[in-house]
Structure formats: structure tokens, C-alpha cells
Amino acid sequence: MRILEERIRKDGIVRAGNVLKVDSFINHQMDIALFEEMAKEWKRLFARKNINKILTIEASGIGIAAIAAREFGVPVVFAKKAKSINLDSDNYVTKIQSFTHGKIYEVIVSKKYLSPEDHVLIIDDFLANGCALMGLLELVERAGATVEGIGVAIEKGFQRGGDMIRAKGIQLESLAIVESMNAEDGSIEFRK
Ligand code: 5GP
């Protein structure tokens, strides 16, 4: 998606360790006009799918997913990072390894908000090694719901998550795919 790529080039900062900082428009300050354009693009790309719910993960997916949910006219549920105290039989639970912090944490979704009738679009800000998305897929599977697709804002195409998700036959729509980036000169190349 052209405007997202241009924005990443203009305001994204490449950090050592394969981290792309987009704090000025996605991860700290949020550009809602940009989120609206992204939401419209996902609506177009998933036009053939019958989606009744959006699922994301706290915290950085929530803003994008909320604007997408308004575009699709459906509710948005976010998987919560759990304290052991919340782990009861009312929740679906899975473990996720964090790309940015390296830690393993548990996430939950209440059984009240995900059920076998649901046709889910998963939305997240970044796709790197795919741990976050694999965790969300597992929660949907536990609920007996159907995954209709996955929308990602920025995929780092040089990490393995994208290939892993596509190999499952799931429709994955990443609005910008970074092919390579260099922390030394700050350059970023996108997949054509
Ligand atoms: P994965 O689970 O695919 O390895 O990583 C996805 C999660 O890690 C995303 O939800 C995002 O919060 C975070 N993440 C991964 N790579 C980056 C990055 O380069 N920049 C930022 N800002 N977040 C990232």
C-alpha cells in the first residue's frame, strides 16, 4: 500500500536487531487518518469474506483493529496478556513469545467473546516471526471459530512469519512488506 510505504520511509526508524520503530504514527502516537485508509484497503481485499468479528492482541494491535472494525461494521476483541490469576475455565489460553522482549507470556480471550459461529479477521501491527499470529490462530481454533483471513500493517518479509502463515493456506494481507532494512544507513526496501 503506497501511502503506508511512503510513511514508513519518511518516519520509520531502523534499529539494530531487525526492529523497525514506527512510534510517530502507529505504536505510540497514532495517525487515525492513515488507519482509516488501511482499514478501507483491508475491506477491499477481504470483500468476498463474510466477517463478523475482528481479533487482535494488546496493546499495539488495538488502535488499528478498532478502526478496521468500524469499517467492517463488526465488534473487535483483543486477546489480553494474562496474569495467572485470570486463568480459569472461562477463558481460552495460549502462550506467545514476544519478538520485542523475548519473554513468553500467556494471552487469553473470554469464551463469551469467541465462539464456533464466529468468522474472524485477525489484525495486527507487525508480522515478524509469526509468534503473535500463531497464538491468535490457536485461540480461534480452541473456540471452534473460523479464520477468514489475517490483515497485517507491516510484514518484515525477511523473517519467517509470513511464509509460515501463507503455508497454512490462510489469506494474509500485509499492507507493506519490508524486504530488507539497514540500521546503519536507515535504508528500507519494500517487496514489489
Ligand atoms: P512476531 O510474533 O511475528 O515475531 O512479532 C509480532 C509482534 O512483535 C507484533 O505484534 C509487534 O508488536 C512486535 N514487533 C515485531 N517486530 C517489530 C518491529 O520491527 N517493530 C515494532 N515496532 N514491533 C515489532
Boltz pocket constraint, residues with backbone or C-beta under 6 A from the ligand:
constraints:
  - pocket:
      binder: B
      contacts: [[A, 18], [A, 19], [A, 20], [A, 21], [A, 22], [A, 27], [A, 60], [A, 97], [A, 98], [A, 99], [A, 100], [A, 124], [A, 125], [A, 126], [A, 127], [A, 128], [A, 129], [A, 130], [A, 131], [A, 132], [A, 133], [A, 156], [A, 161]]
      max_distance: 6.0
